């Protein structure tokens, strides 16, 4: 380092921009050579031991996308082995210049036992290391090894313990934490700074929002005290005082006179006699070029004028960098000066001499000729005035005495004139704004005078001047924020309306800037940028003082301070009083603001009644239909917390950590503070809203539109590949920084997929239907009466809901609805192969006898209930095949063998169809034995863009077809089952153990009687055979009466009889673990029991059902202990978890488990379906046990509170429910 000629040139540099990643004394980790030696020796030892023991040990080295290459090269060279990398890593290495190292890197995994893997695969490294042994074990099994040794090389892994290299071990898995980094350690940073000896160190990592004067930056700079050139810094500090003295003793009158002489062409060197400067600064002779001005202006805000730029360059001797530094040291002074010149264009302005620092009487006037500004000293405040009429009773002699007095006091450091002329270094502009509100509020009681520009009398003049003085700082601040978009008089008037509150004034300005809707009674504020012609007609003297002309009536861009609250409450008006155009917060042709949705969400969240909620959503949609119909579809998606139809499998791919990181950067709040607030609020959206309310903005954000938010979310979902996290964060930051009012709360909730406003699809669709009808009846004004349209509202609501139940695709439904309007019919929306249909569901029964009793006198069929995965199979007109799960997720990539079966066995004349089937694992080597659901679940899942390879399939499948909903363009949903089954027979040639029709038993109408023992015997025997064939039980379905396919509904025309607990609980429940207790005894160190919950889609709540502690294996306990860790453990119970239980741990809703029990009972502790079957008690499962995990379901797809209530009502033994309490009775 000390001999490097390139570095020697920078010794004594003005500033050193330093990588302060490890600027902390604890990061005094070993040298790179020592860490490399440790990795190499460890791998050598592993190879020797594994060779002696005959074991296969895999070494994994975690690296970034770019970085750590030196480790790989040294391991290959010293250990004499190749390094395996994947194709993507090989491409990166080639770009980095390592492509020629063919003997070092290979893509053949079997050629070496040292493999490179991506970062965070072995475990999360921030804020502390959390090993991922589960993933390591998967890699070990997949690649055929018996042990795995991992290396995580990063400086963050350094632990100040006796052993410098920490190790994490579990069973045959071991991870070495190697303190290796390509960033400088703490000691290396100090040595580097000491060598270069700069005047200043500027930290580049770990500073708060990049603020060089922030507390983080200052704390980092303290580590280099004594290593920087402090003598040079002191010298520059004292030189500033020397330069500043050039004009320090000048009175304001002398400054004005001096400037007048400059205007008249006198030499700048002709200074007043009392000036203490004996010689001219050299930099006055510097020639300032246009290029220098242009270069400097690129660094400065747009409001800086050319005279100021000229003065800065002159004062710095033409040094652009020094000029920029000088500007930002006194940015406030420059702004006040520029603001006075840019926003006031007077021919003559009445100014009190007190404004210029004089204490003289102001009863006389003196005309001062016009002059222009010329460059003055760097530290002297620049002046730019036009003809000025000053009030003063002072004679010239008195003024001299006043000037002399000022000069004397200046020497003692007590003159206010010195502050005006030269001034100390001002606070940053952000600090300046931070004090504005407080200053305004202090003077609130004293500032109750309003400005009426239409009046022309002396009293108004005095009031105006008083207002100018009292709100001078606030006026300047407001004018900068709106970037000169209003006159000074307008700013004064607006601040009077807000009683000096600049924040409220800004909000009023931007809240109506686009829609130009202001009551005629409020016409006093004229936006300058839209009325240039008017401003040219009226000089500022007449506008503020003694105007002989009435201010023209012009439309105001502001409303009263309660505008936001008024707009908010308009949404909650009854639908018959709501005016969709007048009550909206934007105008026709403009994109709908996201604020319109956020305000509605805020009201809906607080409203518990479904009728009122539907009315508010209806009002929201009515304004969208009237003003921005193109935004209706994005708004529907945002209301439902979706960005696409479910079957497209589009995910945001945004984790809570990324959102928190963006919040930290944009809201100026640390991660630790965010986590602390989360513990209090329990909702990340509420935390973000609170942080924004405590944040002062320099300027209001650009308003978010519905289209902006939706399109950005779509972009987020499409981002992938290297650096995707950074690109996602940029988009998230854009959204967060643009939020207003309560937008922040609901935007963050949308990002973390947790909107929770209590409005589900069954509420939003009727609201949209109502809005369509009312829009056609009265698109602009209120509804005269709802009585005349009530039947039409109900009819369209039913049609829309039915259409969505069959075709849950908003991309098809909403455009069709907008096109057809109130005449829309569900049947008009054509079914399309490729768009899944929500499956029909069956009700539960407790046995064959009960099922036969329910189907008495109706023909029906019995079918095996297979223990597999529900599959909806679509053949498209182009011959392609798609597979969808019960949750309508695209599973095609998981079943390439099924796709091949369908193509092979389908009749050639069939163009398209939609089938309902069950995919079951099958062992063809053991007599076609049907396998369990758990075994089927072990198949690889594939991904959105790539299917699993046929040769890698370890579990074969057989598909059992039992229904059809669409065939060759014909919709079959309304056809009876007997007729639909005939279509199925014509579709395929069955192939045993590959594709079969479900096993069935038909019971005709005359046989369907509880008194028919033959029928009962046949059904019981069929049930036993189903159980012996590894099936769950049997399904019973009507053939002719009420035998249509009711998509998305659980109907009485389908019944199921399961083998488990036939005499007790007739069906299992799919529940979500939301908490747990620490185990005791044999289960010490694990979680047991777990608290299970169902889901209530009406209120978007998880309601507890039971504790479960049986049915688990030791391996399962271990897996759950590892799974529910880190961010999956919540600091407190979320508000949407409803239970009176108090587990020791709360979990995020992640998994779905199938739970079986003896029966259901009422509970004072659990809240499942509370208020449904009992006014104050929920329903609980008695003697629950875990059956299996259900990986193909999301938490929101688990059993609902309505399902639990339905099972309670259907069970053979249930509690007698009364308001006084339960009592046991037999039904």
N, C-alpha and C positions, 0 to 999 in steps of 0.2 A: 504493500500500500504506500509506504513512505518513499519508495523509489519510482512510483508510477508517474511519468511526466504529465499525463493527462490530469491527474489529481492535483499535482503541485501547482497547476495554474489557478486552482480555486482556493488555495490557502488564503484565509482572510476574506472570504466572500461575504457579500452583504447579507445573504440569507441562504440557509441550507434546508431544503425540503427533505425531510427525513422519514424513512419507513419505520414507524414506531410500533410495529406489530407486537414486539416483545419488549417494550419499554417498561419493564417492571423488574425490580431486583430479584424476584423469585425465578426469573427465566435466565439463570446463569447455567444453562445446560451444557453437557459435554460438547466437545468439538465434533465436527462432521466426521473426522477421521476415527475418533473413538466410537461413535455410533455405528459407523460402517463396519468397524472391526467386530463389534458385538453381533451384528446381523450375520456377517460371514461366518464367524466362529460357531454361532448357534446352528446355522444350517449345516455346516460341516459335521457338528456333533450329532444332529438329528439323522443325517445320512449314515453315519457310522453305526449308531445304535440300531436304526431300523434294519440295516443290512445284516447285523449280527443276529437280530431277533427274527428275521424273515418277515417283517411287517412292511406294509405299504403306507408310508407317511407322506402327506401332501403339505407342501409349504406354500402359503398364500401371502403375497405382499400387496398391501393396499396402496394405491397411488391415485393422485389427481388425474384429470384428463391430460394436463401438461404438468410435469414436475416429477421429482424423485428419480429421474433417469440414471443419475450417478449410482444410486443404490443397485439398480438392476445390472448395470455394466460391471460394477465391482463384484457382485455375487457371481455373475457368469464367469468373470475372469479368474477369481480366486478359488471358486468351488469347482470350476471345470464343467459346468453344466449349462444347458440352454435354458432360456426363460420363455414360458408359454404366454402369449398375448392373443387376444381375439383380433379379428380382422380390422375392427375400428381403431383399436390401439396401434396396430401395425401401420395403418395409414398415417396416424398422428406421428409415430416415430419416424416414418419416412420423411414427412414434412420437416421434422426437426433435424434431419440429417443423419439419422441412425438406420436408414433403410439398407445401407450396405453391410450392416452387422448380421449377415445371414447365419453365422455360427452362434450368434448370441440370442436372437429372437426367433421364435417359431410359432406358427399357428396350429401345430399338431399337438394336441393336449396329451397324447400318449407318449410323446418323445421326451418328456421331462416331468419331474415331480415338483418343480418350482413354477407356480402360476401367478400371474398378475391379475388382480381383481380391482373393481372400482372402489372409490372411497365410500365409507359408511356402510359397506356390506358386512364388515366384521363388527360393526357397532357404531352408534352415534358418538361423536367426539365432543360435542358442545351441549351444555356448558361443562360437562364432565363425561368421562368415557362410560358408555353403557354397552357391554358386549352383547352381540346377537348370536348366541350359541345355537339357536334354532336354525338360522340360515347356514351356519357353518356345518351343522349336522346334515342338512339337506345337500350341501355341496359334497360332503364326504361320501354320502350314500350314492349320489348321482354319478360321481366320478370313480367309484369303486375303491376307496381307501379305507383304512382302519383307524387312522389317526390324522389330525390336522393341526398344524402349527402355523399361526398367523402372525404377521408383523404389521403394526400400525405406526408408521414413521411420521411424527409431527411434533413440533415444539410444545404444543398444548398438552401433550401427554407427560411432560416432565413433572415429577413429583419429588419434592424436597425431602426425601427420606434417606435412610442409610444406603439402601440399594437404589442406584440411579436408573435402573431399567426395571420397570414394574411388569408383572406377569399376572394374567387372569387365567384360571384353570377350571375346567369342568369336565369330568370324565376323561375322554380321550381327546378333548379339545383344549388348545392352549393358545393364548394371545400374548405376544410380547409388545409392550408399549415402548417405542424407541424414540427418545427425544432428539429427533433429527429434523432440521428445518433449513430451508434455503433463505430464510430471513435472518438478519443479524440478531444475536442474543444481546442481552442487556449490556454486558461488558464490552462486546464488540461495538455497540452503538456509541458508548462513551469514548472508547478509543478513537473511533472515527471522527467524532465531533472535536475531540481534543487535538487531533492531527490537523484538521481543516481550520479550526479556530475561527469560525464565522462570527459575524456580528449578531446573528439571530438564528435560532432553530425554529422551523415551522413544521409541526407534526402533521403527518398525512393520514395516520390511522388512529382511530380511537378518539377523534374529536367530535363534539356534539354538533351534528348537522353541518360540519365544515366551518364552524365559527372559530376564527383564529383568536378571538378574545374571550372565548368561552372558558368555563372553569376546567373542562377536561384538557384543553390546549395548554392552559396556564400550568396545570398540575404536571403535564408531561414535560413542559419546558424547565420546570424546577429540577428535573433530573440532570440538567446540563449546566447548572449554575457553577461558575468558575471555569468552565470549559469554553465559553464564548468570549468574544472580544468586547467586554463590558466598557473598557476605556473608550473605544470608538463610539459606543452608544451614548456615553455621557457627553462626549465631545459634540455629537450631533444635537443632543438635547440643548446644550448651552448655546450652540450656534444659532438655534432657532430663536432664542431670546435676543441675540445680537441682531439678527435680521429683522425681528419684529420691532426693534427700537426705532427703525427708520421713520415710522409714522406714529409712534406711541404718544407723543406729546401734542399732536395736532388736535385742535378743537374741531368740532364739526363744521363751523363756519370756515375755518382755514382749509379743511378738506374740500368743501364746496368751491371755495375761491380757487384753490389749486386746480381742481378739475376744470373750472371755467377757463383758466389760462391755457390749459391743454387744448380745450376746444378752439380757442382763438389762435392756436398755432404756436404759442410760446414753448420754449424748450422745457422739457420735463425736469431739467436740472435746476430750474428757477424755483427754489423752495422758499417757504416763509422763513423769516429771520429766526423765529423761535424753534425751528427744526434743529434737532441735535445731530443730525447726520451731516458729516463734513464732506463726504465724497459720494459719488454716485456708485450704485452697484454695477459691476461689470456686465451683468447679464442683460442690461438694457440695450446693449449693442448687438445682441444675438439676433440673427435673421430667422424669423419664424416662417417656415414654408407651409404650403397647403397640405403637403403629404404628412407633415408632423401633426397638423391640426386634425387631419382625417384619422391618423393612427390613434391619437388621444381620444377623439370622440367615440371611437369604437369601444373604449373601455368605460365610458361614462353614460349615465342615464340620458334619456332623450330630451329631458327638459333643460339640460345645460346649454346655454347660448354661446355664440361664437366669441363674444367679448370675454366671457369667463375662460374659455379655452385658451384664448390669446394670452390672458393674464397669467394663467397657470404655467404656460410654456415659457413666458418671459421670466417669471420668478424662479424657474428651475434651470434657467440657462439652456432651454431647449431639450431637456431630458424628459422624455415621455413617461418613463416609469416613475421618476420622482414627481412629476406633475400629477399622475394618477394617485400616488400615495398622499400627496398634499391635499388633493380633493377629498378623498375619503376620510381624512382626519377632520375636516371641517365641512362635511357634507351638508349639515343642517344650515350653516351660514349661507352656503351657496344656494341651497334650495329656497331659503326665504328671499334672497335677493332676486333669483330667477323668477320666483312666483310673483313677486311684486311687479316685475316687468312684463311677464308673459300674460298675466291675467288682467292687468289694468293697462288700458291704452289711452290715457288721458292727454288732452292738450295742456291742461293745468290741473293740479291736484292740491287741495287744501291740506296741509300737514302741520301738526302742532310741533313746535320746537322741542317739546319733551320727547317726541319720537326720535329726535337726533341726539338726545342726551343732555339737552340744556334745561335748566330749571327756571328759565326766564319767564316773564309775564307774556301773555299771548293776546293782548288786546289790539295790537297794531299789525299791519301787514306789510310785507316787503316782497317785491317781485324779484325772482332770481332768474336770470336768463337761462335758456335751454343749453344743455351741454350733453355730450356723450361720454361714455366711459372709456378710459384708456388704462393700460396695464399699470398696476401698482405693485407694491412689494408683496411677496408670497404670503406673508402673515397678516397683511392689512386687509380688512374686509372691503371687497370690491363694491363700488357704488354705481348705480345706474338710474339716473333721474331724468325727468323731462321738466318743462317749466313748472316751477313750484311757487305757490303763494303761501308764505309763512306768516303766521300771526305772531307779532312781537311788539312790545313797548320799549325794548332795549334800544339804546343808542349804540352807535358803533363803539364808543368808548366803553360803555357798560359791557358790551359783548367781549371787548378785549380783556376787561377785568375778569369776566366770567371765564374766558378762555385761559387766562393765566391761572386762575384758581383751579381750573380743571387740570392744568399741566402740573401744578404743584401737588395736588392730591394724587395725580397719576404716579408721581415719583414715590408716593407712599403706598402705592398699590391699592388705592381705594376708589379710584375713579370709575364711574359707570361708563364714561366715554371711552375709556380704554377697552372695555369689554366690547363696545360696539365697533370700535375701529379695528382692533387686532383680535381680541378675544382669546380666551384659553381654548384648549382642545375641547370640542363639544362631545357629548355622548353620542353613541351610534344612533342612527335614525330609528332603529327598532326600539331602543330605550325611550327615545323621544315620543314615539307613538304610545308606548306603554303608559306614559304619564298623562296622556291627553284626557282620557276619560275621568281620571281622578281629579285633575285640575278643573275640568268642566263641572263635575259634580259639586266641588267645593263652592263654586260661585253660582250654583243653581238658584239659590234663594234671592240672589242679587240681580239676576238677569231675567226679569219677567216682562221686558219691553219687547213689543213686536214691531217689525218693520213693515210699513205700508208704502210701497213705492208709488202709489197713486196719489198720496197726499203731498202737498207742496207748501209746507209752512216751517217756520223756524223750530217749533217744538220737535217736529219729526227729524230735523237735521241733528239736533242735539242728541236725540235718542239713537239715531243711526251711529253717530260717532261713539256714543257710549257702548253700543253693541259691538262696534268694530274693535274697541279696546278690550272689552271683556272676553270676546271670543277670538281675539287675533290669532292666537296659537292654533285653536281649533279650525279656524277658517283656512289658514295656510295648510294645515294637515289635510283637510277635506279636499282642497283644490288639487293637492298633489295626488291623492288617491284616485280621484276621478280624472286625472290627467288633463286638466283644463277643459273638461266637458261642461262647465257651467260658469257663469259670471261670478265675480266676488260678491255682488249684491245677493245673488241667488244662494250662495253658500251661507251668507250671514242670515238670511231669512230662514233657511232650512235648519241651521243650528238653533235659532230661536224656537222653532217648532219642537226640536228635540231637547230643549233646555241644555244645550251645550254638549250633548252626548254624540261624539263623532261616530261611534260604532253604529248607533241607531240611524244617524243621518245617512251613512253609507248604505246600510241595508235598505232604507227607503228609496235611495237613488236607484239601486240596481234591481230592486224588486219589481219596479214598473218601467224599467228602461226600455223594454222591448214592446210592451203592449200599448203604450201611449193612451192609457185609459185613466183619466183623472176627472173628478167632479168639476163642474163649472165654477163652483165656489172656491176652488183652490187653484188660482192662476198666477201666483206671485213669483214663481221661480222659473227662470228662463235658462234652458241649457245652451251654453255658448256655442258648442260645437255644431249644433243644428240650426242656429239662428245668426249666422255670421253677418247677414245683411242688416239685421236689426242692431247688432252690436256696433256696426260701423256708423249707424245713425245716432247713437247715443253715447256720448263720452262718459267716462266714469265719474266726472265731477257732477254732472247733472243727475246721474243715476243715484249717487249717494247724497248729494247736497243740492237743495234748491232747484230741483228739476222743474222746468217750465212745461214739460210735456208729460202726459200720462203714459206710464209704461204700457205698451201694447198688450192686449190679451193674447196669451200664447199658452198652448197646452202644457201642463205641468207633468213632469215625470215622477212625481212623488205622491204618496198618499199619507194618511195619518200614521202615527207610530204603531197603531194596532193593526196595520194592514195584514201582517202575517197571521195574527190571531183571527182576524176576520175571515181571511181566506180559508183558514183551517176549519173554522166553525161552519162555513158555508157548506162544506161537504156533508156535515151532519144534519142538514136541513131535511125535512120530509120531502120525498120525491115530488110531491105536488107543488112545493114551493121553490124547488131548486131551479135556477136559471143556468143552463149549461154553458152559455157564452159569457154572460155578465159575471157569473160567480167563478169563472175560471181564472187562473193566474197567468194566462198567456193569450195570444190572439190568433185568429185564423191564419193559416199558412205557415206558422212557425212550428218547429218541432216541439212536441209536448215536453215540458220540463219534468225531470225525475222528481222534483219537489212535489208535484201534483200527486204522484203515487205515495211518496213518503208521508205526506200529511194524512192521506187516507189510511195508510198502514198504522199510523200513530193512533188515529181514532178507533180503528177496528180492533187494535190490540187491547184497548181499554174497554171495549164494548163486549159484553157476554151474550147478549141476545142475538139469535140468528136473524130475526126479522130486521132489526136495526142494522146489523152488519150488512145484510144483503142490500138494504136501501142505500147505505153509504157507498158501497162498491158500485151500485147502479148509478149513482150521481157521478162517480169518478169516470165510469165508462161513457156516460152521456156527454160529458165535456170532450172526451177524446173523439167520440163519433162526430161531434159538431165542428171541432176545430182541427183535429189531426187524426183522421181515420186510419192513416197508414201506421200509426203508432199503437193501434189496438192490439195487434198480435204480439208485439214485444211486451206490451203491458200485461197481457194475460200470462205470458211465460214468467215475467218477474213476480207477478202476484202468486204464482204457484211454486216459486223457487226452482224453476226449471229453465233450461235454455234450449231444449229440443225434445222431441218425442222420446219416451223411455227406450224404445227399441233401437234407437240409434247409438245407444251406449256412449253418449257424449258426457264426459266428466270435466269439471273445472281443473282438476289436478292441482288444487291449492290447499296447502295444509295450514293449520292454525299458526305454525311458527312463521310462515312467510307473511301472513297478515299482520302478526304482531311486529315483525321486523319492519314492515311498511308503516305501521302505526308509529313505531318508535322514530322513524326518520321524518315522517311528515307532521307529526303532532308534537314533537319535541319532548316526548316522555320516554323515560328509560324502560327497558324490558322489565326490570325488577319492580318498577312502579306499576306497570301494566299488570303484572302477575299479582301484585298486592291488591290492586283495585278489583281484579277478577275474583279474588277470594271474597271480596265484599259484595260485588254485584252479581257474580255468577253468570254473567252474559257479556261476551266480548263486544257486542254492539253497544250495550249500555256504557261500557268502559270507554269506547272510542268517542261516544257522544259527550261524555263528561270531560274527556281530555280536550275536545274541540271547543267546548264552552269556556274552558280556561285558557284558550289560546288567542292571542292578539294577532290579527293578520294585517300586513302592510296594505293590502288591497283585497277587495272581495274576489272570490274565485269566479272563474268562468262557469256559468250555470251548466249543470249536467242536464242532458235531455234523456228521455226514455230510450231513444235510439242509441245514444252514446253508450249508456250503461249496457244495454243488451248486446250491441255489437262488440264491445270490449270483452264481455264475458265469453262470447263466441271465439274471439281471438285467443283468449286465455286457454280455452279448451283445445285449441289447435296447436299450441306451442309445444314443441318436443325437441329432443336432441341436446347436444352440448350447450351449456349456458342457458338452458331453458328457464331455470329458476331466476336468473337475473333478468331475463326478458319479461317474465311474468311479474316480477316485482315492479318493474318500470310502469307497466300498465296499471297495476294495483295502486301505485303511488299517484298516478294521474287521476284515478277515480277518487281516492281519498282526499287529495288536495282540492278537488273541485266541489266538495260537499258543502251544502248550506243547511241551516236549521237542523231538522231531525233526519236529513238524508244520511248523515254519517252512521247513525245507529242501524238503519235498515240496509245500507250498502254493505257494512261489515257482516251483518247477519247473512246477507245473501252470499257473500264470499265464502263464509264457513258453512254454508248449506243449513242454516238454522234460523229461518225467517220467523217462524212461530208467531203469527199474528192471529191465529185461531180461525183462519178462513181457508178451507180446503176447496178442492175442485167442485164438490157438490154445492158449495156456496157461491163460488165465483161464476160458474156457468149459468145458474139462474139469474144472477145479477146482470151478466152480459145480455142474456135473453130479454130481461125487463128493459134494459137500456135501449136495445134495438127497437122494441115496440114503442117506447115513449119517444124515442128520437124521430120515428116516422110520424107520430101523432103531433108532436110539438117540439121541433128541433131547437127553437130559440128561447122560448119562454117557459113559464111553469105549466104544470098540468092542471087543467081546469078541474077534473075529477077523475079519480081512479076507478070509480064504479063502472064506467063505460068500457074500460079496457081490462078489467080484472080477469075475465075469462081468457082473453087473448094473452095476457101475461103468463097465466098458468099453462096454457096450451103450448106456447113457444118454449117455455122453461122445460116442460116435459120432453118436447122433441129434441132440444139441444142436449139434455142429459142422456136421453136414449141414444142419440147419435154418438156421443162420446163413449158410452158404454160399449158400443160395437166397434167404433173406429177411434181409438184414443190418440188421435194425431191432430194437434192444433193447427199444423201447417195446412191440413185439408179442411178442418171444420170451420175455423174462423173466417177464411176468405169466402167460403160458401155461404156462411151465415150473413156476412156483410153484403154479399151480392143479392141473396134472395130476401133478406130482411124478415119481416114478420110472417112471410109465407113459407119459410123454411120448414122442411119435413125431414125426419131422420132417414126415411127411405130414399131420399134424393141423394144422399151421400153414398156413393158406390163403394163397395168393399174392394180393396186392392191387395192382391197377394204381395207380400213384402211388408205390409203393415199388420202387426199381430192384433188379435182380438182377445180381450180379457177373458180368461176361461170361466166356464160355468162351474159352480161349486155345489157340493152335496150337503144335506143336513145330516145330523147324527141320529142314530138309534141305538138302543141297548141290546138288540138281538133280532133274530129272524122273526120271532113271533110279533114283536112290535111293528116291524117293517111290513109284514103281511097284513096286519090290522090297518095300517095307514093306507095301503094300496087296495083295500077291499073293493071288489067289483070293477077293477081296472086291469087291463092287460099290461104286463111289464116284463122286463128282462133282468136276469141276474148276471153279473159279470165279475170276473176276478178283479180284486183291487191289488194291483201289482206294487211291490215295494221298490219303486224306481224314481225316475225324475220325469215330471210332466213335460211333454214336448209338443209344440205346435209346429207342424211341418207345412211349409209353403213351397209350392212349385210355381214359379213365375212363367209368364208367357214366353220368355226367351230360353226356357229349359233349365235355368238355374234353380237351386234349392236353398232355402234358408230355414234354420231351426231357431225357435224362440222358446225361452223358459216360461215357467208359470208367471214370473214377474215381467214377462214380455221383453226380456233381455236377449240380444242376439247371441246364440250359443253355437252358431254354425262352425266356428273354428274349433270347437271342442269335439265335434262329432263328424270328422271327414268320412269315416266308414259308413255312417248313417246316410250321408249325402250320396255316396256311391251306391248303397242299397236301393235307395229310392229311384235313382236314375236307371239302374239295372232292371228292377222289377216292375216299374210303372209301365202301363200299356201305352203304346206309341200314339194312340189317338187322343190321349188326354193332354190338353193344353195347359191347364192350370187348376190348382185346388188348394184348399186349406184343411188340414187334418188335425184331429186331436188324438194324442197317443201317449203311451208311457214307454220310456226307454229304460230297460232293465239290464243289469250286468248278467252275463251268462258264462258258464264254464262248459265249453263244448267238449272238453276232454273228460268230463265226468258226467256223461249222460245228459248234457244240456241242463245242468243244475242252475236254477235261478239264484243269483247272488244277492247279497243285502245292499241296501242303499249306501252303507258306509264303504263297501268295497267299490261300488260304482263311483263314489266321490273321490276315490284315490286316482282316478284318471287325470291326466294333465288337462289344463283348462284352455291352453292356447291364448291368443290375444286378439285384439281387434283387427290387426293387420296381418296376422299369420296363423295358420292352422297347425295343429300338432301333426307330426309326421306319422303316417300309417304304421311304419315299422317300429315306432316307439310306443305304440298302444299296447298296454299290458292287461287291460280288462276288456274283453269282447262284450258286445251288446246285442240285444234282440229288441226290436221295436214292436209293441202291441198296439194296433190301431183300434180305436173304439168309437170314433165319431168323425163327422165331416161337416163343415160349415159353408163351403164354397166349392163349386166345381164348374169348370169351363165357362166362367163368366156368370154363373147362376148363383144367386144368394139362397142358401138353404136353411137359414136360421129359423124361419117360421114353419118349415116342413116338420111333420112328426118324426120321431126317431125311427119308426119302422121303415119309413120311406127313405130316410137318410142312410140307413144301413144298406139298402139296396144299391146305393151309389158306391159304397165302399167296395162291395164285391166286384164291381165292374172296373175298379181302378187297378188292381194288382193281381199278380200271380203269387200266392203265398209261398214262402220258403221257410220251412221249420227251422227254428233257432236263429233266424235272421229277421224275417218280417212275417208276422202273423196277426190275425184278427183276435181280439180279446176272447178268451173262453167265456161262453155264455149259456144260460138256461132260460128258456122262454116260458112264461106263465100267461096263459090266455085269460080273457075276461071271466069266463065261466068257472075257471079254476081258482080265481083269486078270492078265496074266502078263508077266514080264520077257522071255520068249521071243517074245512077240507084237510083231513089228516094226511092224505097222499101228497098234497102240495107242500104242506109243512115239512114232511119227511124229505121230499126231494130238495127243498131249499136248505134244510139242515145238512144233508149229505153234501150238497154242492159247497156249502160253507166250509165243511171239514176238509174237503179235497183242496180247496183254495189255501187253507192254512197249511196243509201238508206239502203244498207246492211252493212254500216259502213266500206266500202272499200275505198281505196285511189283513185281508178279509174279503168281503164282497161288496159290490155296488148294485143297487136296485134302481131301475129307471123305467118310467112309464113309456109305453110304446105309441099310444094313440091319443089319449086325452091329456091336454096340457103338456104335450111332449116336444115342444119347440126347444131350441138351444138358446137359453137366456144368458147371454154373455155378461160376465162380471157379477152375476147374481148367485146367491145361495138359495136354492129353491126346494120346495117340498116334492117336486117331481123327480129329484135325485136323492137317494138315501144311501148311507154307508153303514155297514156293520163290520167292526174291526174285532180281531181276535183278542186283543189286550183288554182286560177288564170288562168283558162283556156283561158281567153281572154288576159292575160298578160304573165308573166313569166311561161313557161310551166312546170317547175320542180323546186324543192327546191335544195338548196346547203347544203352540210355538211361542215361546216367551224369551224375553231379553234380560240377561243379567245386568243389573244396574248398581249392585253393591255387594259387599261381602264382609264377613267377620274373620278374624284370625283363628285358625284351628287350634284345638287343644289335643293333648295326648298323642295318639298315633299321627294325627293330622297337624301337629305343631309345625310351624314353618310354612304351611300352605294356607289357602283360603278355604274356609268351610264354616258355616254354610254360605250359599249364595242367595242374594235377594233377587227374585225374578219378577218381571213386570210385563203386562200387556200394553197395547198402544191404543190411545183414544184419538182418532183422527179429527174428531169434532173440535177438541180443545188442544190438539197437538201435545198431549201429555203421555208420559209413561206412568201407568198406575200399577202398584205392586199387587201381586197375586199370592205369592208364597215364598217361604224359604225352602231351598232344596239342598240336601246333603247326602243323598244316596244315589247309587248308579254310577259313581265315578271310580276310575282306576287311579293307581298311584301316578302313572305316566300322565294322565289327564290333569291331575292336580299340579304336577310340575309344569306342564305346558301352560296352564292358566296363570300360574304364578309369574311366569316369564311374559306371557301375553299382556296381562293387566299390570303394567308397570309404566313408569315414566309419565308421559302426557296422558295416558289412558286413565290415570288416577286423578280424580277431580279434587280440588281443595275444599269444596263444600257441596251440599246437595243443590242441584240446579232447581230453579223454580218450576220447571216442567216435570219434575219427578214428584209424584203424589203418593205419599205413604206416611204412616205414623211410625214405621220402623226406624231405628237409628243404627245402621251398620257402622262398623269401624272404618270402612272404606267406601267411597262412591266411585263408580266406573262410568266412563263414557259409553253410550249405547253403541256396541260394536257387533256383537254376535247374536245369533238366534239358536236356541236350544229347544228340542222337542221334550216336553215334560208330560209324564203320565201320572195319574193319581187315582185314588179310590173313588172319591166323589167330590162335589163342590159344596161349600158351606158358607154362610155369612160370617163376616169378620169385622170386628171393631177397629182393627189395625190396618188391614189392607184396603186399598181404595179401588180395586178393579170394579168397574160398572157401578160405582157408588151413586146412589140416587135413582138407579134404574129399577132394581127389584126391592130395594129398601131405602127409605129416605136418608139414612145417615150411616149405613154400613155397606162395605164392599163385599166382594166374593173372593173366597180363597179355595185353593186346592188342598184337600186332606190327603196325607201320606204321599207327597209328590216324590218322583224319582226321575233322574235324568235318563233319557233314552238315547239321544244322539244329538250332534250338532247339525244344523241345517245351513250349509254354506251358501246355498243359492238364494237366500233371502236376506234382504236388508232389514234393519231393525223396524223401520216403518211398515214392513210387510208382514210382521208377526201377527199373532192372534189379536183381534181388537177387543175392546171392552164389550161391544155388542155381541161378539162371538161367545165371550164368557157368559154373558147374561142369557144368551140363547141356550147354551149347554146347561146352565143352571135350571132353566125352566123345563128342559127336555128330560132331565135325569129321572130315574124311577123313584129314588128316594130323595126328597129335598125338604128344606126347611119351610115351615109355614110362616109366611112373612106377614108381619103386622107392624104398625108404627110403634107399638109398645115393646117390641122385641121379638126374636125368633123363638119358635118352639118346634120340637121334633114331631113330625107326623108322617104318615104314609099316604102316598097319593092313591 
